């Protein structure tokens, strides 16, 4: 019988932005850029500019969208942060 610590966590599921409603993608990006601790450097950047910057990163696949089954949350992850 395996105990809780021996169970493996389900892998995150990558979601293509094209599978989502464009408004949903915009809301995900907006939530991401508004998170506390998100730093854009010394100068202030308008919210719409930040959203468009992240949208372009998603289109280039520099940023990917993942659903975390264990926490039932969605995260945006930089491709270089995936360890691939």
Chimera marker file (.cmm) of the C-alpha trace (Angstrom):
<marker_set name="trace">
<marker id="1" x="0.000" y="0.000" z="0.000" r="1" g="1" b="0" radius="0.5"/>
<marker id="2" x="1.510" y="3.339" z="-1.002" r="1" g="1" b="0" radius="0.5"/>
<marker id="3" x="1.248" y="6.329" z="1.283" r="1" g="1" b="0" radius="0.5"/>
<marker id="4" x="0.528" y="9.947" z="0.329" r="1" g="1" b="0" radius="0.5"/>
<marker id="5" x="4.225" y="10.935" z="0.071" r="1" g="1" b="0" radius="0.5"/>
<marker id="6" x="4.893" y="8.114" z="-2.418" r="1" g="1" b="0" radius="0.5"/>
<marker id="7" x="2.155" y="9.167" z="-4.837" r="1" g="1" b="0" radius="0.5"/>
<marker id="8" x="3.383" y="11.057" z="-7.844" r="1" g="1" b="0" radius="0.5"/>
<marker id="9" x="1.936" y="14.432" z="-8.657" r="1" g="1" b="0" radius="0.5"/>
<marker id="10" x="0.156" y="14.668" z="-11.999" r="1" g="1" b="0" radius="0.5"/>
<marker id="11" x="2.209" y="16.440" z="-14.633" r="1" g="1" b="0" radius="0.5"/>
<marker id="12" x="1.172" y="19.929" z="-15.698" r="1" g="1" b="0" radius="0.5"/>
<marker id="13" x="-0.794" y="19.986" z="-18.943" r="1" g="1" b="0" radius="0.5"/>
<marker id="14" x="0.315" y="22.414" z="-21.628" r="1" g="1" b="0" radius="0.5"/>
<marker id="15" x="-2.530" y="24.388" z="-23.162" r="1" g="1" b="0" radius="0.5"/>
<marker id="16" x="-2.181" y="26.134" z="-26.497" r="1" g="1" b="0" radius="0.5"/>
<marker id="17" x="-3.445" y="29.706" z="-26.505" r="1" g="1" b="0" radius="0.5"/>
<marker id="18" x="-5.333" y="28.828" z="-29.694" r="1" g="1" b="0" radius="0.5"/>
<marker id="19" x="-7.449" y="26.356" z="-27.665" r="1" g="1" b="0" radius="0.5"/>
<marker id="20" x="-8.719" y="29.172" z="-25.453" r="1" g="1" b="0" radius="0.5"/>
<marker id="21" x="-11.104" y="32.029" z="-26.066" r="1" g="1" b="0" radius="0.5"/>
<marker id="22" x="-9.077" y="35.200" z="-26.793" r="1" g="1" b="0" radius="0.5"/>
<marker id="23" x="-10.733" y="36.964" z="-23.823" r="1" g="1" b="0" radius="0.5"/>
<marker id="24" x="-9.639" y="34.104" z="-21.570" r="1" g="1" b="0" radius="0.5"/>
<marker id="25" x="-6.043" y="34.450" z="-22.779" r="1" g="1" b="0" radius="0.5"/>
<marker id="26" x="-6.182" y="38.193" z="-22.147" r="1" g="1" b="0" radius="0.5"/>
<marker id="27" x="-7.525" y="37.612" z="-18.623" r="1" g="1" b="0" radius="0.5"/>
<marker id="28" x="-4.793" y="35.049" z="-17.897" r="1" g="1" b="0" radius="0.5"/>
<marker id="29" x="-2.133" y="37.467" z="-19.084" r="1" g="1" b="0" radius="0.5"/>
<marker id="30" x="-3.656" y="40.343" z="-17.121" r="1" g="1" b="0" radius="0.5"/>
<marker id="31" x="-3.718" y="38.277" z="-13.921" r="1" g="1" b="0" radius="0.5"/>
<marker id="32" x="-0.098" y="37.282" z="-14.566" r="1" g="1" b="0" radius="0.5"/>
<marker id="33" x="1.220" y="40.817" z="-15.094" r="1" g="1" b="0" radius="0.5"/>
<marker id="34" x="-0.685" y="42.131" z="-12.071" r="1" g="1" b="0" radius="0.5"/>
<marker id="35" x="0.792" y="39.559" z="-9.686" r="1" g="1" b="0" radius="0.5"/>
<marker id="36" x="2.729" y="41.027" z="-6.835" r="1" g="1" b="0" radius="0.5"/>
<marker id="37" x="6.439" y="40.759" z="-7.482" r="1" g="1" b="0" radius="0.5"/>
<marker id="38" x="6.231" y="41.026" z="-11.258" r="1" g="1" b="0" radius="0.5"/>
<marker id="39" x="9.005" y="43.479" z="-12.099" r="1" g="1" b="0" radius="0.5"/>
<marker id="40" x="9.353" y="45.380" z="-15.347" r="1" g="1" b="0" radius="0.5"/>
<marker id="41" x="12.434" y="47.418" z="-14.459" r="1" g="1" b="0" radius="0.5"/>
<marker id="42" x="12.976" y="51.017" z="-13.477" r="1" g="1" b="0" radius="0.5"/>
<marker id="43" x="10.390" y="52.694" z="-15.708" r="1" g="1" b="0" radius="0.5"/>
<marker id="44" x="6.616" y="52.255" z="-15.464" r="1" g="1" b="0" radius="0.5"/>
<marker id="45" x="4.998" y="50.285" z="-18.286" r="1" g="1" b="0" radius="0.5"/>
<marker id="46" x="1.291" y="50.633" z="-19.095" r="1" g="1" b="0" radius="0.5"/>
<marker id="47" x="-0.874" y="47.586" z="-18.368" r="1" g="1" b="0" radius="0.5"/>
<marker id="48" x="-1.963" y="47.239" z="-22.011" r="1" g="1" b="0" radius="0.5"/>
<marker id="49" x="1.706" y="47.317" z="-23.112" r="1" g="1" b="0" radius="0.5"/>
<marker id="50" x="2.584" y="44.593" z="-20.606" r="1" g="1" b="0" radius="0.5"/>
<marker id="51" x="-0.343" y="42.463" z="-21.813" r="1" g="1" b="0" radius="0.5"/>
<marker id="52" x="0.720" y="42.820" z="-25.454" r="1" g="1" b="0" radius="0.5"/>
<marker id="53" x="4.353" y="41.987" z="-24.579" r="1" g="1" b="0" radius="0.5"/>
<marker id="54" x="3.303" y="38.747" z="-22.884" r="1" g="1" b="0" radius="0.5"/>
<marker id="55" x="0.819" y="37.933" z="-25.685" r="1" g="1" b="0" radius="0.5"/>
<marker id="56" x="3.689" y="38.194" z="-28.213" r="1" g="1" b="0" radius="0.5"/>
<marker id="57" x="5.839" y="35.938" z="-26.019" r="1" g="1" b="0" radius="0.5"/>
<marker id="58" x="3.042" y="33.349" z="-25.994" r="1" g="1" b="0" radius="0.5"/>
<marker id="59" x="2.695" y="33.546" z="-29.785" r="1" g="1" b="0" radius="0.5"/>
<marker id="60" x="6.484" y="33.034" z="-30.139" r="1" g="1" b="0" radius="0.5"/>
<marker id="61" x="6.193" y="30.175" z="-27.610" r="1" g="1" b="0" radius="0.5"/>
<marker id="62" x="8.717" y="31.898" z="-25.336" r="1" g="1" b="0" radius="0.5"/>
<marker id="63" x="5.956" y="31.674" z="-22.708" r="1" g="1" b="0" radius="0.5"/>
<marker id="64" x="3.688" y="28.655" z="-22.392" r="1" g="1" b="0" radius="0.5"/>
<marker id="65" x="0.372" y="28.128" z="-20.614" r="1" g="1" b="0" radius="0.5"/>
<marker id="66" x="0.124" y="25.191" z="-18.206" r="1" g="1" b="0" radius="0.5"/>
<marker id="67" x="-2.786" y="23.782" z="-16.216" r="1" g="1" b="0" radius="0.5"/>
<marker id="68" x="-1.707" y="22.308" z="-12.861" r="1" g="1" b="0" radius="0.5"/>
<marker id="69" x="-4.170" y="19.457" z="-12.076" r="1" g="1" b="0" radius="0.5"/>
<marker id="70" x="-3.082" y="19.179" z="-8.447" r="1" g="1" b="0" radius="0.5"/>
<marker id="71" x="-3.855" y="22.818" z="-7.630" r="1" g="1" b="0" radius="0.5"/>
<marker id="72" x="-6.372" y="23.360" z="-10.438" r="1" g="1" b="0" radius="0.5"/>
<marker id="73" x="-4.525" y="26.520" z="-11.416" r="1" g="1" b="0" radius="0.5"/>
<marker id="74" x="-3.153" y="27.907" z="-14.640" r="1" g="1" b="0" radius="0.5"/>
<marker id="75" x="0.348" y="29.305" z="-14.885" r="1" g="1" b="0" radius="0.5"/>
<marker id="76" x="2.333" y="31.108" z="-17.534" r="1" g="1" b="0" radius="0.5"/>
<marker id="77" x="5.865" y="29.739" z="-17.678" r="1" g="1" b="0" radius="0.5"/>
<marker id="78" x="8.865" y="31.050" z="-19.599" r="1" g="1" b="0" radius="0.5"/>
<marker id="79" x="10.172" y="28.358" z="-21.915" r="1" g="1" b="0" radius="0.5"/>
<marker id="80" x="13.726" y="28.801" z="-20.591" r="1" g="1" b="0" radius="0.5"/>
<marker id="81" x="12.357" y="28.097" z="-17.095" r="1" g="1" b="0" radius="0.5"/>
<marker id="82" x="11.118" y="24.619" z="-18.050" r="1" g="1" b="0" radius="0.5"/>
<marker id="83" x="14.504" y="22.953" z="-17.897" r="1" g="1" b="0" radius="0.5"/>
<marker id="84" x="14.220" y="21.670" z="-21.466" r="1" g="1" b="0" radius="0.5"/>
<link id1="1" id2="2" r="1" g="1" b="0" radius="0.2"/>
<link id1="2" id2="3" r="1" g="1" b="0" radius="0.2"/>
<link id1="3" id2="4" r="1" g="1" b="0" radius="0.2"/>
<link id1="4" id2="5" r="1" g="1" b="0" radius="0.2"/>
<link id1="5" id2="6" r="1" g="1" b="0" radius="0.2"/>
<link id1="6" id2="7" r="1" g="1" b="0" radius="0.2"/>
<link id1="7" id2="8" r="1" g="1" b="0" radius="0.2"/>
<link id1="8" id2="9" r="1" g="1" b="0" radius="0.2"/>
<link id1="9" id2="10" r="1" g="1" b="0" radius="0.2"/>
<link id1="10" id2="11" r="1" g="1" b="0" radius="0.2"/>
<link id1="11" id2="12" r="1" g="1" b="0" radius="0.2"/>
<link id1="12" id2="13" r="1" g="1" b="0" radius="0.2"/>
<link id1="13" id2="14" r="1" g="1" b="0" radius="0.2"/>
<link id1="14" id2="15" r="1" g="1" b="0" radius="0.2"/>
<link id1="15" id2="16" r="1" g="1" b="0" radius="0.2"/>
<link id1="16" id2="17" r="1" g="1" b="0" radius="0.2"/>
<link id1="17" id2="18" r="1" g="1" b="0" radius="0.2"/>
<link id1="18" id2="19" r="1" g="1" b="0" radius="0.2"/>
<link id1="19" id2="20" r="1" g="1" b="0" radius="0.2"/>
<link id1="20" id2="21" r="1" g="1" b="0" radius="0.2"/>
<link id1="21" id2="22" r="1" g="1" b="0" radius="0.2"/>
<link id1="22" id2="23" r="1" g="1" b="0" radius="0.2"/>
<link id1="23" id2="24" r="1" g="1" b="0" radius="0.2"/>
<link id1="24" id2="25" r="1" g="1" b="0" radius="0.2"/>
<link id1="25" id2="26" r="1" g="1" b="0" radius="0.2"/>
<link id1="26" id2="27" r="1" g="1" b="0" radius="0.2"/>
<link id1="27" id2="28" r="1" g="1" b="0" radius="0.2"/>
<link id1="28" id2="29" r="1" g="1" b="0" radius="0.2"/>
<link id1="29" id2="30" r="1" g="1" b="0" radius="0.2"/>
<link id1="30" id2="31" r="1" g="1" b="0" radius="0.2"/>
<link id1="31" id2="32" r="1" g="1" b="0" radius="0.2"/>
<link id1="32" id2="33" r="1" g="1" b="0" radius="0.2"/>
<link id1="33" id2="34" r="1" g="1" b="0" radius="0.2"/>
<link id1="34" id2="35" r="1" g="1" b="0" radius="0.2"/>
<link id1="35" id2="36" r="1" g="1" b="0" radius="0.2"/>
<link id1="36" id2="37" r="1" g="1" b="0" radius="0.2"/>
<link id1="37" id2="38" r="1" g="1" b="0" radius="0.2"/>
<link id1="38" id2="39" r="1" g="1" b="0" radius="0.2"/>
<link id1="39" id2="40" r="1" g="1" b="0" radius="0.2"/>
<link id1="40" id2="41" r="1" g="1" b="0" radius="0.2"/>
<link id1="41" id2="42" r="1" g="1" b="0" radius="0.2"/>
<link id1="42" id2="43" r="1" g="1" b="0" radius="0.2"/>
<link id1="43" id2="44" r="1" g="1" b="0" radius="0.2"/>
<link id1="44" id2="45" r="1" g="1" b="0" radius="0.2"/>
<link id1="45" id2="46" r="1" g="1" b="0" radius="0.2"/>
<link id1="46" id2="47" r="1" g="1" b="0" radius="0.2"/>
<link id1="47" id2="48" r="1" g="1" b="0" radius="0.2"/>
<link id1="48" id2="49" r="1" g="1" b="0" radius="0.2"/>
<link id1="49" id2="50" r="1" g="1" b="0" radius="0.2"/>
<link id1="50" id2="51" r="1" g="1" b="0" radius="0.2"/>
<link id1="51" id2="52" r="1" g="1" b="0" radius="0.2"/>
<link id1="52" id2="53" r="1" g="1" b="0" radius="0.2"/>
<link id1="53" id2="54" r="1" g="1" b="0" radius="0.2"/>
<link id1="54" id2="55" r="1" g="1" b="0" radius="0.2"/>
<link id1="55" id2="56" r="1" g="1" b="0" radius="0.2"/>
<link id1="56" id2="57" r="1" g="1" b="0" radius="0.2"/>
<link id1="57" id2="58" r="1" g="1" b="0" radius="0.2"/>
<link id1="58" id2="59" r="1" g="1" b="0" radius="0.2"/>
<link id1="59" id2="60" r="1" g="1" b="0" radius="0.2"/>
<link id1="60" id2="61" r="1" g="1" b="0" radius="0.2"/>
<link id1="61" id2="62" r="1" g="1" b="0" radius="0.2"/>
<link id1="62" id2="63" r="1" g="1" b="0" radius="0.2"/>
<link id1="63" id2="64" r="1" g="1" b="0" radius="0.2"/>
<link id1="64" id2="65" r="1" g="1" b="0" radius="0.2"/>
<link id1="65" id2="66" r="1" g="1" b="0" radius="0.2"/>
<link id1="66" id2="67" r="1" g="1" b="0" radius="0.2"/>
<link id1="67" id2="68" r="1" g="1" b="0" radius="0.2"/>
<link id1="68" id2="69" r="1" g="1" b="0" radius="0.2"/>
<link id1="69" id2="70" r="1" g="1" b="0" radius="0.2"/>
<link id1="70" id2="71" r="1" g="1" b="0" radius="0.2"/>
<link id1="71" id2="72" r="1" g="1" b="0" radius="0.2"/>
<link id1="72" id2="73" r="1" g="1" b="0" radius="0.2"/>
<link id1="73" id2="74" r="1" g="1" b="0" radius="0.2"/>
<link id1="74" id2="75" r="1" g="1" b="0" radius="0.2"/>
<link id1="75" id2="76" r="1" g="1" b="0" radius="0.2"/>
<link id1="76" id2="77" r="1" g="1" b="0" radius="0.2"/>
<link id1="77" id2="78" r="1" g="1" b="0" radius="0.2"/>
<link id1="78" id2="79" r="1" g="1" b="0" radius="0.2"/>
<link id1="79" id2="80" r="1" g="1" b="0" radius="0.2"/>
<link id1="80" id2="81" r="1" g="1" b="0" radius="0.2"/>
<link id1="81" id2="82" r="1" g="1" b="0" radius="0.2"/>
<link id1="82" id2="83" r="1" g="1" b="0" radius="0.2"/>
<link id1="83" id2="84" r="1" g="1" b="0" radius="0.2"/>
</marker_set>
